[in-house]
Amino acid sequence: MIDLTHLLDFATQLPHPSDIGLIKPSGGFNLGAALAGLGAFFGASQFFFYANLKD
């Protein structure tokens, strides 16, 4: 079996995204971030769907 403890040890040393200013914690539901995530998911799904079409 593959030993993944070194990866877990490395992951625990990484800073949280809010610590380095990438995200800001908010008190409520962030609609903009939710819509951006859904848009990225939909765009990726469209890319893979049309990439698999045959002539």
mmCIF entry with sequence, helices, sheets and N, C-alpha, C, O atoms, coordinates in Angstrom:
data_MODEL
# 
_entry.id   MODEL 
# 
_entity.id                         1 
_entity.type                       polymer 
_entity.pdbx_number_of_molecules   1 
# 
_entity_poly.entity_id                      1 
_entity_poly.type                           'polypeptide(L)' 
_entity_poly.nstd_linkage                   no 
_entity_poly.nstd_monomer                   no 
_entity_poly.pdbx_seq_one_letter_code       MIDLTHLLDFATQLPHPSDIGLIKPSGGFNLGAALAGLGAFFGASQFFFYANLKD 
_entity_poly.pdbx_seq_one_letter_code_can   MIDLTHLLDFATQLPHPSDIGLIKPSGGFNLGAALAGLGAFFGASQFFFYANLKD 
_entity_poly.pdbx_strand_id                 A 
# 
loop_
_entity_poly_seq.entity_id 
_entity_poly_seq.num 
_entity_poly_seq.mon_id 
_entity_poly_seq.hetero 
1 1  MET n 
1 2  ILE n 
1 3  ASP n 
1 4  LEU n 
1 5  THR n 
1 6  HIS n 
1 7  LEU n 
1 8  LEU n 
1 9  ASP n 
1 10 PHE n 
1 11 ALA n 
1 12 THR n 
1 13 GLN n 
1 14 LEU n 
1 15 PRO n 
1 16 HIS n 
1 17 PRO n 
1 18 SER n 
1 19 ASP n 
1 20 ILE n 
1 21 GLY n 
1 22 LEU n 
1 23 ILE n 
1 24 LYS n 
1 25 PRO n 
1 26 SER n 
1 27 GLY n 
1 28 GLY n 
1 29 PHE n 
1 30 ASN n 
1 31 LEU n 
1 32 GLY n 
1 33 ALA n 
1 34 ALA n 
1 35 LEU n 
1 36 ALA n 
1 37 GLY n 
1 38 LEU n 
1 39 GLY n 
1 40 ALA n 
1 41 PHE n 
1 42 PHE n 
1 43 GLY n 
1 44 ALA n 
1 45 SER n 
1 46 GLN n 
1 47 PHE n 
1 48 PHE n 
1 49 PHE n 
1 50 TYR n 
1 51 ALA n 
1 52 ASN n 
1 53 LEU n 
1 54 LYS n 
1 55 ASP n 
# 
_struct_asym.id          A 
_struct_asym.entity_id   1 
# 
loop_
_struct_conf.conf_type_id 
_struct_conf.id 
_struct_conf.pdbx_PDB_helix_id 
_struct_conf.beg_label_comp_id 
_struct_conf.beg_label_asym_id 
_struct_conf.beg_label_seq_id 
_struct_conf.pdbx_beg_PDB_ins_code 
_struct_conf.end_label_comp_id 
_struct_conf.end_label_asym_id 
_struct_conf.end_label_seq_id 
_struct_conf.pdbx_end_PDB_ins_code 
_struct_conf.beg_auth_comp_id 
_struct_conf.beg_auth_asym_id 
_struct_conf.beg_auth_seq_id 
_struct_conf.end_auth_comp_id 
_struct_conf.end_auth_asym_id 
_struct_conf.end_auth_seq_id 
_struct_conf.pdbx_PDB_helix_class 
_struct_conf.details 
_struct_conf.pdbx_PDB_helix_length 
HELX_P HELX_P1 AA1 THR A 5  ? GLN A 13 ? THR A 5  GLN A 13 1 ? 9  
HELX_P HELX_P2 AA2 LEU A 31 ? ALA A 51 ? LEU A 31 ALA A 51 1 ? 21 
# 
_struct_conf_type.id          HELX_P 
_struct_conf_type.criteria    ? 
_struct_conf_type.reference   ? 
# 
loop_
_atom_site.group_PDB 
_atom_site.id 
_atom_site.type_symbol 
_atom_site.label_atom_id 
_atom_site.label_alt_id 
_atom_site.label_comp_id 
_atom_site.label_asym_id 
_atom_site.label_entity_id 
_atom_site.label_seq_id 
_atom_site.pdbx_PDB_ins_code 
_atom_site.Cartn_x 
_atom_site.Cartn_y 
_atom_site.Cartn_z 
_atom_site.occupancy 
_atom_site.B_iso_or_equiv 
_atom_site.pdbx_formal_charge 
_atom_site.auth_seq_id 
_atom_site.auth_comp_id 
_atom_site.auth_asym_id 
_atom_site.auth_atom_id 
_atom_site.pdbx_PDB_model_num 
ATOM 1   N N  . MET A 1 1  ? 0.839   -1.184 0.000   1.00 0.00 ? 1  MET A N  1 
ATOM 2   C CA . MET A 1 1  ? 0.000   0.000  0.000   1.00 0.00 ? 1  MET A CA 1 
ATOM 3   C C  . MET A 1 1  ? 0.886   1.250  0.000   1.00 0.00 ? 1  MET A C  1 
ATOM 4   O O  . MET A 1 1  ? 1.967   1.271  0.589   1.00 0.00 ? 1  MET A O  1 
ATOM 5   N N  . ILE A 1 2  ? 0.399   2.274  -0.670  1.00 0.00 ? 2  ILE A N  1 
ATOM 6   C CA . ILE A 1 2  ? 1.167   3.517  -0.784  1.00 0.00 ? 2  ILE A CA 1 
ATOM 7   C C  . ILE A 1 2  ? 1.058   4.305  0.519   1.00 0.00 ? 2  ILE A C  1 
ATOM 8   O O  . ILE A 1 2  ? -0.029  4.483  1.069   1.00 0.00 ? 2  ILE A O  1 
ATOM 9   N N  . ASP A 1 3  ? 2.202   4.768  0.994   1.00 0.00 ? 3  ASP A N  1 
ATOM 10  C CA . ASP A 1 3  ? 2.239   5.545  2.227   1.00 0.00 ? 3  ASP A CA 1 
ATOM 11  C C  . ASP A 1 3  ? 2.054   7.024  1.889   1.00 0.00 ? 3  ASP A C  1 
ATOM 12  O O  . ASP A 1 3  ? 2.915   7.624  1.246   1.00 0.00 ? 3  ASP A O  1 
ATOM 13  N N  . LEU A 1 4  ? 0.939   7.614  2.317   1.00 0.00 ? 4  LEU A N  1 
ATOM 14  C CA . LEU A 1 4  ? 0.630   9.000  2.005   1.00 0.00 ? 4  LEU A CA 1 
ATOM 15  C C  . LEU A 1 4  ? 0.852   9.940  3.185   1.00 0.00 ? 4  LEU A C  1 
ATOM 16  O O  . LEU A 1 4  ? 0.411   11.089 3.152   1.00 0.00 ? 4  LEU A O  1 
ATOM 17  N N  . THR A 1 5  ? 1.531   9.465  4.225   1.00 0.00 ? 5  THR A N  1 
ATOM 18  C CA . THR A 1 5  ? 1.699   10.316 5.405   1.00 0.00 ? 5  THR A CA 1 
ATOM 19  C C  . THR A 1 5  ? 2.557   11.538 5.104   1.00 0.00 ? 5  THR A C  1 
ATOM 20  O O  . THR A 1 5  ? 2.350   12.600 5.692   1.00 0.00 ? 5  THR A O  1 
ATOM 21  N N  . HIS A 1 6  ? 3.530   11.398 4.184   1.00 0.00 ? 6  HIS A N  1 
ATOM 22  C CA . HIS A 1 6  ? 4.364   12.558 3.868   1.00 0.00 ? 6  HIS A CA 1 
ATOM 23  C C  . HIS A 1 6  ? 3.556   13.641 3.146   1.00 0.00 ? 6  HIS A C  1 
ATOM 24  O O  . HIS A 1 6  ? 3.820   14.832 3.317   1.00 0.00 ? 6  HIS A O  1 
ATOM 25  N N  . LEU A 1 7  ? 2.576   13.230 2.341   1.00 0.00 ? 7  LEU A N  1 
ATOM 26  C CA . LEU A 1 7  ? 1.715   14.225 1.690   1.00 0.00 ? 7  LEU A CA 1 
ATOM 27  C C  . LEU A 1 7  ? 0.815   14.921 2.705   1.00 0.00 ? 7  LEU A C  1 
ATOM 28  O O  . LEU A 1 7  ? 0.589   16.128 2.620   1.00 0.00 ? 7  LEU A O  1 
ATOM 29  N N  . LEU A 1 8  ? 0.305   14.159 3.657   1.00 0.00 ? 8  LEU A N  1 
ATOM 30  C CA . LEU A 1 8  ? -0.541  14.755 4.687   1.00 0.00 ? 8  LEU A CA 1 
ATOM 31  C C  . LEU A 1 8  ? 0.267   15.700 5.560   1.00 0.00 ? 8  LEU A C  1 
ATOM 32  O O  . LEU A 1 8  ? -0.225  16.758 5.953   1.00 0.00 ? 8  LEU A O  1 
ATOM 33  N N  . ASP A 1 9  ? 1.509   15.325 5.867   1.00 0.00 ? 9  ASP A N  1 
ATOM 34  C CA . ASP A 1 9  ? 2.363   16.211 6.658   1.00 0.00 ? 9  ASP A CA 1 
ATOM 35  C C  . ASP A 1 9  ? 2.637   17.513 5.913   1.00 0.00 ? 9  ASP A C  1 
ATOM 36  O O  . ASP A 1 9  ? 2.649   18.586 6.515   1.00 0.00 ? 9  ASP A O  1 
ATOM 37  N N  . PHE A 1 10 ? 2.857   17.417 4.603   1.00 0.00 ? 10 PHE A N  1 
ATOM 38  C CA . PHE A 1 10 ? 3.099   18.616 3.810   1.00 0.00 ? 10 PHE A CA 1 
ATOM 39  C C  . PHE A 1 10 ? 1.851   19.492 3.746   1.00 0.00 ? 10 PHE A C  1 
ATOM 40  O O  . PHE A 1 10 ? 1.943   20.714 3.857   1.00 0.00 ? 10 PHE A O  1 
ATOM 41  N N  . ALA A 1 11 ? 0.683   18.871 3.568   1.00 0.00 ? 11 ALA A N  1 
ATOM 42  C CA . ALA A 1 11 ? -0.560  19.628 3.449   1.00 0.00 ? 11 ALA A CA 1 
ATOM 43  C C  . ALA A 1 11 ? -0.891  20.368 4.737   1.00 0.00 ? 11 ALA A C  1 
ATOM 44  O O  . ALA A 1 11 ? -1.485  21.446 4.692   1.00 0.00 ? 11 ALA A O  1 
ATOM 45  N N  . THR A 1 12 ? -0.520  19.813 5.872   1.00 0.00 ? 12 THR A N  1 
ATOM 46  C CA . THR A 1 12 ? -0.822  20.487 7.129   1.00 0.00 ? 12 THR A CA 1 
ATOM 47  C C  . THR A 1 12 ? 0.075   21.699 7.345   1.00 0.00 ? 12 THR A C  1 
ATOM 48  O O  . THR A 1 12 ? -0.245  22.555 8.169   1.00 0.00 ? 12 THR A O  1 
ATOM 49  N N  . GLN A 1 13 ? 1.187   21.792 6.624   1.00 0.00 ? 13 GLN A N  1 
ATOM 50  C CA . GLN A 1 13 ? 2.085   22.926 6.767   1.00 0.00 ? 13 GLN A CA 1 
ATOM 51  C C  . GLN A 1 13 ? 1.721   24.097 5.856   1.00 0.00 ? 13 GLN A C  1 
ATOM 52  O O  . GLN A 1 13 ? 2.241   25.200 6.026   1.00 0.00 ? 13 GLN A O  1 
ATOM 53  N N  . LEU A 1 14 ? 0.834   23.866 4.895   1.00 0.00 ? 14 LEU A N  1 
ATOM 54  C CA . LEU A 1 14 ? 0.455   24.933 3.968   1.00 0.00 ? 14 LEU A CA 1 
ATOM 55  C C  . LEU A 1 14 ? -0.436  25.947 4.667   1.00 0.00 ? 14 LEU A C  1 
ATOM 56  O O  . LEU A 1 14 ? -1.255  25.576 5.508   1.00 0.00 ? 14 LEU A O  1 
ATOM 57  N N  . PRO A 1 15 ? -0.284  27.233 4.326   1.00 0.00 ? 15 PRO A N  1 
ATOM 58  C CA . PRO A 1 15 ? -1.157  28.241 4.934   1.00 0.00 ? 15 PRO A CA 1 
ATOM 59  C C  . PRO A 1 15 ? -2.572  28.162 4.380   1.00 0.00 ? 15 PRO A C  1 
ATOM 60  O O  . PRO A 1 15 ? -2.778  27.732 3.245   1.00 0.00 ? 15 PRO A O  1 
ATOM 61  N N  . HIS A 1 16 ? -3.534  28.573 5.173   1.00 0.00 ? 16 HIS A N  1 
ATOM 62  C CA . HIS A 1 16 ? -4.916  28.625 4.712   1.00 0.00 ? 16 HIS A CA 1 
ATOM 63  C C  . HIS A 1 16 ? -5.040  29.768 3.709   1.00 0.00 ? 16 HIS A C  1 
ATOM 64  O O  . HIS A 1 16 ? -4.379  30.792 3.877   1.00 0.00 ? 16 HIS A O  1 
ATOM 65  N N  . PRO A 1 17 ? -5.877  29.624 2.656   1.00 0.00 ? 17 PRO A N  1 
ATOM 66  C CA . PRO A 1 17 ? -5.993  30.705 1.666   1.00 0.00 ? 17 PRO A CA 1 
ATOM 67  C C  . PRO A 1 17 ? -6.387  32.051 2.267   1.00 0.00 ? 17 PRO A C  1 
ATOM 68  O O  . PRO A 1 17 ? -6.003  33.094 1.737   1.00 0.00 ? 17 PRO A O  1 
ATOM 69  N N  . SER A 1 18 ? -7.139  32.050 3.355   1.00 0.00 ? 18 SER A N  1 
ATOM 70  C CA . SER A 1 18 ? -7.512  33.327 3.959   1.00 0.00 ? 18 SER A CA 1 
ATOM 71  C C  . SER A 1 18 ? -6.319  33.973 4.660   1.00 0.00 ? 18 SER A C  1 
ATOM 72  O O  . SER A 1 18 ? -6.312  35.187 4.864   1.00 0.00 ? 18 SER A O  1 
ATOM 73  N N  . ASP A 1 19 ? -5.317  33.185 5.030   1.00 0.00 ? 19 ASP A N  1 
ATOM 74  C CA . ASP A 1 19 ? -4.132  33.744 5.676   1.00 0.00 ? 19 ASP A CA 1 
ATOM 75  C C  . ASP A 1 19 ? -3.267  34.546 4.713   1.00 0.00 ? 19 ASP A C  1 
ATOM 76  O O  . ASP A 1 19 ? -2.580  35.477 5.132   1.00 0.00 ? 19 ASP A O  1 
ATOM 77  N N  . ILE A 1 20 ? -3.291  34.199 3.434   1.00 0.00 ? 20 ILE A N  1 
ATOM 78  C CA . ILE A 1 20 ? -2.447  34.896 2.467   1.00 0.00 ? 20 ILE A CA 1 
ATOM 79  C C  . ILE A 1 20 ? -3.265  35.828 1.574   1.00 0.00 ? 20 ILE A C  1 
ATOM 80  O O  . ILE A 1 20 ? -2.745  36.343 0.584   1.00 0.00 ? 20 ILE A O  1 
ATOM 81  N N  . GLY A 1 21 ? -4.528  36.048 1.907   1.00 0.00 ? 21 GLY A N  1 
ATOM 82  C CA . GLY A 1 21 ? -5.341  37.033 1.217   1.00 0.00 ? 21 GLY A CA 1 
ATOM 83  C C  . GLY A 1 21 ? -6.012  36.571 -0.052  1.00 0.00 ? 21 GLY A C  1 
ATOM 84  O O  . GLY A 1 21 ? -6.511  37.403 -0.810  1.00 0.00 ? 21 GLY A O  1 
ATOM 85  N N  . LEU A 1 22 ? -6.044  35.268 -0.317  1.00 0.00 ? 22 LEU A N  1 
ATOM 86  C CA . LEU A 1 22 ? -6.706  34.809 -1.538  1.00 0.00 ? 22 LEU A CA 1 
ATOM 87  C C  . LEU A 1 22 ? -8.226  34.860 -1.406  1.00 0.00 ? 22 LEU A C  1 
ATOM 88  O O  . LEU A 1 22 ? -8.921  35.192 -2.366  1.00 0.00 ? 22 LEU A O  1 
ATOM 89  N N  . ILE A 1 23 ? -8.735  34.538 -0.244  1.00 0.00 ? 23 ILE A N  1 
ATOM 90  C CA . ILE A 1 23 ? -10.176 34.599 -0.016  1.00 0.00 ? 23 ILE A CA 1 
ATOM 91  C C  . ILE A 1 23 ? -10.422 35.382 1.260   1.00 0.00 ? 23 ILE A C  1 
ATOM 92  O O  . ILE A 1 23 ? -9.559  35.461 2.134   1.00 0.00 ? 23 ILE A O  1 
ATOM 93  N N  . LYS A 1 24 ? -11.578 35.942 1.352   1.00 0.00 ? 24 LYS A N  1 
ATOM 94  C CA . LYS A 1 24 ? -11.969 36.651 2.564   1.00 0.00 ? 24 LYS A CA 1 
ATOM 95  C C  . LYS A 1 24 ? -13.175 35.929 3.150   1.00 0.00 ? 24 LYS A C  1 
ATOM 96  O O  . LYS A 1 24 ? -14.184 35.758 2.466   1.00 0.00 ? 24 LYS A O  1 
ATOM 97  N N  . PRO A 1 25 ? -13.086 35.510 4.390   1.00 0.00 ? 25 PRO A N  1 
ATOM 98  C CA . PRO A 1 25 ? -14.252 34.852 4.987   1.00 0.00 ? 25 PRO A CA 1 
ATOM 99  C C  . PRO A 1 25 ? -15.398 35.838 5.131   1.00 0.00 ? 25 PRO A C  1 
ATOM 100 O O  . PRO A 1 25 ? -15.194 36.982 5.537   1.00 0.00 ? 25 PRO A O  1 
ATOM 101 N N  . SER A 1 26 ? -16.585 35.401 4.802   1.00 0.00 ? 26 SER A N  1 
ATOM 102 C CA . SER A 1 26 ? -17.749 36.263 4.903   1.00 0.00 ? 26 SER A CA 1 
ATOM 103 C C  . SER A 1 26 ? -18.758 35.622 5.846   1.00 0.00 ? 26 SER A C  1 
ATOM 104 O O  . SER A 1 26 ? -18.741 34.414 6.083   1.00 0.00 ? 26 SER A O  1 
ATOM 105 N N  . GLY A 1 27 ? -19.631 36.461 6.369   1.00 0.00 ? 27 GLY A N  1 
ATOM 106 C CA . GLY A 1 27 ? -20.618 35.960 7.312   1.00 0.00 ? 27 GLY A CA 1 
ATOM 107 C C  . GLY A 1 27 ? -21.777 35.235 6.672   1.00 0.00 ? 27 GLY A C  1 
ATOM 108 O O  . GLY A 1 27 ? -22.470 34.466 7.337   1.00 0.00 ? 27 GLY A O  1 
ATOM 109 N N  . GLY A 1 28 ? -22.000 35.466 5.391   1.00 0.00 ? 28 GLY A N  1 
ATOM 110 C CA . GLY A 1 28 ? -23.164 34.871 4.733   1.00 0.00 ? 28 GLY A CA 1 
ATOM 111 C C  . GLY A 1 28 ? -22.789 34.112 3.480   1.00 0.00 ? 28 GLY A C  1 
ATOM 112 O O  . GLY A 1 28 ? -21.621 33.822 3.222   1.00 0.00 ? 28 GLY A O  1 
ATOM 113 N N  . PHE A 1 29 ? -23.815 33.800 2.711   1.00 0.00 ? 29 PHE A N  1 
ATOM 114 C CA . PHE A 1 29 ? -23.631 33.061 1.459   1.00 0.00 ? 29 PHE A CA 1 
ATOM 115 C C  . PHE A 1 29 ? -23.119 34.015 0.387   1.00 0.00 ? 29 PHE A C  1 
ATOM 116 O O  . PHE A 1 29 ? -23.718 35.065 0.154   1.00 0.00 ? 29 PHE A O  1 
ATOM 117 N N  . ASN A 1 30 ? -22.031 33.664 -0.258  1.00 0.00 ? 30 ASN A N  1 
ATOM 118 C CA . ASN A 1 30 ? -21.443 34.515 -1.287  1.00 0.00 ? 30 ASN A CA 1 
ATOM 119 C C  . ASN A 1 30 ? -21.987 34.080 -2.648  1.00 0.00 ? 30 ASN A C  1 
ATOM 120 O O  . ASN A 1 30 ? -21.534 33.092 -3.227  1.00 0.00 ? 30 ASN A O  1 
ATOM 121 N N  . LEU A 1 31 ? -22.962 34.833 -3.144  1.00 0.00 ? 31 LEU A N  1 
ATOM 122 C CA . LEU A 1 31 ? -23.620 34.468 -4.403  1.00 0.00 ? 31 LEU A CA 1 
ATOM 123 C C  . LEU A 1 31 ? -22.671 34.589 -5.588  1.00 0.00 ? 31 LEU A C  1 
ATOM 124 O O  . LEU A 1 31 ? -22.723 33.772 -6.508  1.00 0.00 ? 31 LEU A O  1 
ATOM 125 N N  . GLY A 1 32 ? -21.812 35.592 -5.577  1.00 0.00 ? 32 GLY A N  1 
ATOM 126 C CA . GLY A 1 32 ? -20.875 35.758 -6.691  1.00 0.00 ? 32 GLY A CA 1 
ATOM 127 C C  . GLY A 1 32 ? -19.931 34.587 -6.839  1.00 0.00 ? 32 GLY A C  1 
ATOM 128 O O  . GLY A 1 32 ? -19.688 34.115 -7.950  1.00 0.00 ? 32 GLY A O  1 
ATOM 129 N N  . ALA A 1 33 ? -19.395 34.112 -5.722  1.00 0.00 ? 33 ALA A N  1 
ATOM 130 C CA . ALA A 1 33 ? -18.489 32.968 -5.776  1.00 0.00 ? 33 ALA A CA 1 
ATOM 131 C C  . ALA A 1 33 ? -19.230 31.699 -6.207  1.00 0.00 ? 33 ALA A C  1 
ATOM 132 O O  . ALA A 1 33 ? -18.687 30.875 -6.943  1.00 0.00 ? 33 ALA A O  1 
ATOM 133 N N  . ALA A 1 34 ? -20.460 31.552 -5.748  1.00 0.00 ? 34 ALA A N  1 
ATOM 134 C CA . ALA A 1 34 ? -21.244 30.374 -6.137  1.00 0.00 ? 34 ALA A CA 1 
ATOM 135 C C  . ALA A 1 34 ? -21.531 30.393 -7.638  1.00 0.00 ? 34 ALA A C  1 
ATOM 136 O O  . ALA A 1 34 ? -21.428 29.360 -8.300  1.00 0.00 ? 34 ALA A O  1 
ATOM 137 N N  . LEU A 1 35 ? -21.889 31.557 -8.179  1.00 0.00 ? 35 LEU A N  1 
ATOM 138 C CA . LEU A 1 35 ? -22.158 31.652 -9.617  1.00 0.00 ? 35 LEU A CA 1 
ATOM 139 C C  . LEU A 1 35 ? -20.888 31.453 -10.436 1.00 0.00 ? 35 LEU A C  1 
ATOM 140 O O  . LEU A 1 35 ? -20.932 30.833 -11.499 1.00 0.00 ? 35 LEU A O  1 
ATOM 141 N N  . ALA A 1 36 ? -19.770 31.964 -9.962  1.00 0.00 ? 36 ALA A N  1 
ATOM 142 C CA . ALA A 1 36 ? -18.508 31.767 -10.679 1.00 0.00 ? 36 ALA A CA 1 
ATOM 143 C C  . ALA A 1 36 ? -18.126 30.283 -10.691 1.00 0.00 ? 36 ALA A C  1 
ATOM 144 O O  . ALA A 1 36 ? -17.655 29.774 -11.708 1.00 0.00 ? 36 ALA A O  1 
ATOM 145 N N  . GLY A 1 37 ? -18.326 29.595 -9.580  1.00 0.00 ? 37 GLY A N  1 
ATOM 146 C CA . GLY A 1 37 ? -18.029 28.168 -9.532  1.00 0.00 ? 37 GLY A CA 1 
ATOM 147 C C  . GLY A 1 37 ? -18.924 27.365 -10.457 1.00 0.00 ? 37 GLY A C  1 
ATOM 148 O O  . GLY A 1 37 ? -18.462 26.456 -11.146 1.00 0.00 ? 37 GLY A O  1 
ATOM 149 N N  . LEU A 1 38 ? -20.216 27.705 -10.470 1.00 0.00 ? 38 LEU A N  1 
ATOM 150 C CA . LEU A 1 38 ? -21.135 27.008 -11.380 1.00 0.00 ? 38 LEU A CA 1 
ATOM 151 C C  . LEU A 1 38 ? -20.791 27.302 -12.836 1.00 0.00 ? 38 LEU A C  1 
ATOM 152 O O  . LEU A 1 38 ? -20.876 26.416 -13.687 1.00 0.00 ? 38 LEU A O  1 
ATOM 153 N N  . GLY A 1 39 ? -20.406 28.530 -13.121 1.00 0.00 ? 39 GLY A N  1 
ATOM 154 C CA . GLY A 1 39 ? -20.022 28.871 -14.483 1.00 0.00 ? 39 GLY A CA 1 
ATOM 155 C C  . GLY A 1 39 ? -18.776 28.122 -14.933 1.00 0.00 ? 39 GLY A C  1 
ATOM 156 O O  . GLY A 1 39 ? -18.700 27.663 -16.073 1.00 0.00 ? 39 GLY A O  1 
ATOM 157 N N  . ALA A 1 40 ? -17.809 28.001 -14.045 1.00 0.00 ? 40 ALA A N  1 
ATOM 158 C CA . ALA A 1 40 ? -16.594 27.253 -14.384 1.00 0.00 ? 40 ALA A CA 1 
ATOM 159 C C  . ALA A 1 40 ? -16.908 25.775 -14.603 1.00 0.00 ? 40 ALA A C  1 
ATOM 160 O O  . ALA A 1 40 ? -16.371 25.150 -15.518 1.00 0.00 ? 40 ALA A O  1 
ATOM 161 N N  . PHE A 1 41 ? -17.778 25.223 -13.764 1.00 0.00 ? 41 PHE A N  1 
ATOM 162 C CA . PHE A 1 41 ? -18.167 23.815 -13.919 1.00 0.00 ? 41 PHE A CA 1 
ATOM 163 C C  . PHE A 1 41 ? -18.905 23.607 -15.237 1.00 0.00 ? 41 PHE A C  1 
ATOM 164 O O  . PHE A 1 41 ? -18.627 22.652 -15.962 1.00 0.00 ? 41 PHE A O  1 
ATOM 165 N N  . PHE A 1 42 ? -19.846 24.500 -15.551 1.00 0.00 ? 42 PHE A N  1 
ATOM 166 C CA . PHE A 1 42 ? -20.607 24.381 -16.798 1.00 0.00 ? 42 PHE A CA 1 
ATOM 167 C C  . PHE A 1 42 ? -19.693 24.541 -18.009 1.00 0.00 ? 42 PHE A C  1 
ATOM 168 O O  . PHE A 1 42 ? -19.822 23.802 -18.985 1.00 0.00 ? 42 PHE A O  1 
ATOM 169 N N  . GLY A 1 43 ? -18.776 25.495 -17.953 1.00 0.00 ? 43 GLY A N  1 
ATOM 170 C CA . GLY A 1 43 ? -17.854 25.682 -19.065 1.00 0.00 ? 43 GLY A CA 1 
ATOM 171 C C  . GLY A 1 43 ? -16.961 24.483 -19.291 1.00 0.00 ? 43 GLY A C  1 
ATOM 172 O O  . GLY A 1 43 ? -16.725 24.086 -20.432 1.00 0.00 ? 43 GLY A O  1 
ATOM 173 N N  . ALA A 1 44 ? -16.465 23.906 -18.215 1.00 0.00 ? 44 ALA A N  1 
ATOM 174 C CA . ALA A 1 44 ? -15.618 22.721 -18.356 1.00 0.00 ? 44 ALA A CA 1 
ATOM 175 C C  . ALA A 1 44 ? -16.417 21.540 -18.895 1.00 0.00 ? 44 ALA A C  1 
ATOM 176 O O  . ALA A 1 44 ? -15.918 20.775 -19.719 1.00 0.00 ? 44 ALA A O  1 
ATOM 177 N N  . SER A 1 45 ? -17.652 21.392 -18.434 1.00 0.00 ? 45 SER A N  1 
ATOM 178 C CA . SER A 1 45 ? -18.466 20.274 -18.922 1.00 0.00 ? 45 SER A CA 1 
ATOM 179 C C  . SER A 1 45 ? -18.764 20.444 -20.410 1.00 0.00 ? 45 SER A C  1 
ATOM 180 O O  . SER A 1 45 ? -18.764 19.460 -21.150 1.00 0.00 ? 45 SER A O  1 
ATOM 181 N N  . GLN A 1 46 ? -19.017 21.675 -20.862 1.00 0.00 ? 46 GLN A N  1 
ATOM 182 C CA . GLN A 1 46 ? -19.242 21.919 -22.284 1.00 0.00 ? 46 GLN A CA 1 
ATOM 183 C C  . GLN A 1 46 ? -17.992 21.614 -23.096 1.00 0.00 ? 46 GLN A C  1 
ATOM 184 O O  . GLN A 1 46 ? -18.072 21.037 -24.180 1.00 0.00 ? 46 GLN A O  1 
ATOM 185 N N  . PHE A 1 47 ? -16.841 22.002 -22.568 1.00 0.00 ? 47 PHE A N  1 
ATOM 186 C CA . PHE A 1 47 ? -15.591 21.722 -23.273 1.00 0.00 ? 47 PHE A CA 1 
ATOM 187 C C  . PHE A 1 47 ? -15.398 20.228 -23.473 1.00 0.00 ? 47 PHE A C  1 
ATOM 188 O O  . PHE A 1 47 ? -15.089 19.784 -24.579 1.00 0.00 ? 47 PHE A O  1 
ATOM 189 N N  . PHE A 1 48 ? -15.578 19.449 -22.412 1.00 0.00 ? 48 PHE A N  1 
ATOM 190 C CA . PHE A 1 48 ? -15.369 18.010 -22.535 1.00 0.00 ? 48 PHE A CA 1 
ATOM 191 C C  . PHE A 1 48 ? -16.444 17.354 -23.384 1.00 0.00 ? 48 PHE A C  1 
ATOM 192 O O  . PHE A 1 48 ? -16.166 16.380 -24.084 1.00 0.00 ? 48 PHE A O  1 
ATOM 193 N N  . PHE A 1 49 ? -17.672 17.871 -23.336 1.00 0.00 ? 49 PHE A N  1 
ATOM 194 C CA . PHE A 1 49 ? -18.743 17.308 -24.161 1.00 0.00 ? 49 PHE A CA 1 
ATOM 195 C C  . PHE A 1 49 ? -18.441 17.499 -25.647 1.00 0.00 ? 49 PHE A C  1 
ATOM 196 O O  . PHE A 1 49 ? -18.516 16.553 -26.431 1.00 0.00 ? 49 PHE A O  1 
ATOM 197 N N  . TYR A 1 50 ? -18.101 18.728 -26.026 1.00 0.00 ? 50 TYR A N  1 
ATOM 198 C CA . TYR A 1 50 ? -17.856 18.988 -27.447 1.00 0.00 ? 50 TYR A CA 1 
ATOM 199 C C  . TYR A 1 50 ? -16.513 18.453 -27.913 1.00 0.00 ? 50 TYR A C  1 
ATOM 200 O O  . TYR A 1 50 ? -16.332 18.219 -29.108 1.00 0.00 ? 50 TYR A O  1 
ATOM 201 N N  . ALA A 1 51 ? -15.573 18.254 -27.012 1.00 0.00 ? 51 ALA A N  1 
ATOM 202 C CA . ALA A 1 51 ? -14.295 17.677 -27.409 1.00 0.00 ? 51 ALA A CA 1 
ATOM 203 C C  . ALA A 1 51 ? -14.429 16.207 -27.755 1.00 0.00 ? 51 ALA A C  1 
ATOM 204 O O  . ALA A 1 51 ? -13.609 15.672 -28.501 1.00 0.00 ? 51 ALA A O  1 
ATOM 205 N N  . ASN A 1 52 ? -15.450 15.543 -27.226 1.00 0.00 ? 52 ASN A N  1 
ATOM 206 C CA . ASN A 1 52 ? -15.623 14.116 -27.462 1.00 0.00 ? 52 ASN A CA 1 
ATOM 207 C C  . ASN A 1 52 ? -16.523 13.817 -28.668 1.00 0.00 ? 52 ASN A C  1 
ATOM 208 O O  . ASN A 1 52 ? -16.712 12.652 -29.016 1.00 0.00 ? 52 ASN A O  1 
ATOM 209 N N  . LEU A 1 53 ? -17.076 14.842 -29.303 1.00 0.00 ? 53 LEU A N  1 
ATOM 210 C CA . LEU A 1 53 ? -17.949 14.610 -30.460 1.00 0.00 ? 53 LEU A CA 1 
ATOM 211 C C  . LEU A 1 53 ? -17.112 14.186 -31.663 1.00 0.00 ? 53 LEU A C  1 
ATOM 212 O O  . LEU A 1 53 ? -16.023 14.708 -31.902 1.00 0.00 ? 53 LEU A O  1 
ATOM 213 N N  . LYS A 1 54 ? -17.635 13.249 -32.393 1.00 0.00 ? 54 LYS A N  1 
ATOM 214 C CA . LYS A 1 54 ? -16.958 12.768 -33.592 1.00 0.00 ? 54 LYS A CA 1 
ATOM 215 C C  . LYS A 1 54 ? -17.600 13.417 -34.825 1.00 0.00 ? 54 LYS A C  1 
ATOM 216 O O  . LYS A 1 54 ? -18.756 13.838 -34.789 1.00 0.00 ? 54 LYS A O  1 
ATOM 217 N N  . ASP A 1 55 ? -16.841 13.488 -35.894 1.00 0.00 ? 55 ASP A N  1 
ATOM 218 C CA . ASP A 1 55 ? -17.367 14.086 -37.133 1.00 0.00 ? 55 ASP A CA 1 
ATOM 219 C C  . ASP A 1 55 ? -18.399 13.172 -37.759 1.00 0.00 ? 55 ASP A C  1 
ATOM 220 O O  . ASP A 1 55 ? -18.958 13.497 -38.807 1.00 0.00 ? 55 ASP A O  1 
# 
